[in-house]
Every structure is written in C-alpha cells, then in structure tokens.
C-alpha cells in the first residue's frame, strides 16, 4: 500500500476541531467583498446587503485564491519531480 503522508483520520479530526473557523472565514471574506462591491456602486446601496449571499461570496473568493495558489505551486511541483536536463 502506498503511503502519501496524509491520514484520513487526521484530516477528519482537523475538520472536526476547526469546523467553526472553516465556516467563519469564507463568511467573513464574503461579507467584506459584498460590502466593498456595494460601496463601489454607491454608499446608499449598502442597505441592499444580503446576509444569505455572504457564504457563497466567500466560497467563490476561496476558490479563486486556491486556483491562484495552484497555478503558482504547479510549476514548482513539476520542477521537483521532473529530472533535470544537463
């Protein structure tokens, strides 16, 4: 059996221990993003702030950040596994 260094139990325990932070961080980021977008239109539009849109906005931002991080890390990963040419 191949060991990858990750244990499913460890990942499960991490999510169990930090579930509130995992939910809170996207909500906070989504709320800030929504507030900035509404203020960029006009300050009176802040009254249209939607609580139900906070979590989807935060998740969208986290997806963008993960894609950006993956695009940065992928070339570094390839350099580490591909043999060097002399």
PyMOL commands that set and color helices and strands:
alter all, ss='L'
color gray80, all
select helices_A, chain A and resi 8-17+19-41+43-48+51-81
alter helices_A, ss='H'
color red, helices_A
deselect
rebuild
show_as cartoon
